[in-house]
Amino acid sequence: MGDQYSVQYDRLDDQPLSVAVAEAVATFCNEDVTELEPLHYSINADALERLFEPRANGLRSSGSVTFEYSDCLVTIAADGEIRVESA
């Protein structure tokens, strides 16, 4: 595993953020996404989606959330960056 992996998530895309997070962690850990524990064991995936979904007045412009998932530290920033590092 490298020190850190970062990917840009398109918040206007149809792919759920939770899927993008799982794929980013799988890539960082060099594992198949199906081998990871379910994301909802670490964080409420619905709440995560709502936190970063487009609002009536546009996209959230600031803020981030960090949580531990599958022995990794995952940070999602308002600009759509998903950063994964070793926990």
Long-range contacts (C-beta under 8 A, 24 or more apart in sequence): 1-28, 1-29, 1-30, 1-86, 2-28, 3-85, 3-86, 4-28, 4-83, 4-84, 4-85, 5-83, 5-84, 5-85, 6-81, 6-82, 6-83, 6-84, 7-81, 7-82, 8-80, 8-81, 8-82, 9-76, 9-80, 9-81, 9-82, 10-80, 11-52, 11-53, 11-54, 11-59, 11-80, 12-54, 16-45, 16-49, 17-48, 17-49, 17-52, 17-76, 18-45, 18-48, 18-49, 20-82, 21-48, 21-69, 21-74, 21-76, 21-82, 24-74, 24-82, 24-84, 25-69, 25-70, 25-72, 25-74, 25-84, 27-84, 28-72, 28-84, 28-85, 29-70, 29-71, 29-72, 36-69, 36-70, 37-69, 37-70, 39-69, 42-67, 42-68, 42-69, 42-70, 43-67, 43-69, 48-76, 52-76, 52-78, 52-80
